[in-house]
Amino acid sequence: MRLDLDCRGLRCPAPIIALAKALPGVAVGDEIAVAATDVAARADTQAWCRMRGQEYLGEETAEDGTPVYRVRRLS
């Protein structure tokens, strides 16, 4: 399963706060995809995954060109 978070227009640290709040709502092994226009979200998502022991799966692009950062819940 994949949970999509629309964080377009939100500034740092709001996309990471949204990611952290969403994590308990997904099962271990599931994904969260964060669509974010804030340029800091790329580095912040990767750093958050390292600090929280979650898996950063990479980046894709939404139809509107917005970066989408994919995270798998490991614990």
Secondary structure, DSSP 4 states (H G I P E B T S, - for coil): -EEEEEETTPPTTHHHHHHHHHGGGS-TT-EEEEEE--TTHHHHHHHHHHHHT-EEEEEEE-TTS-EEEEEE---
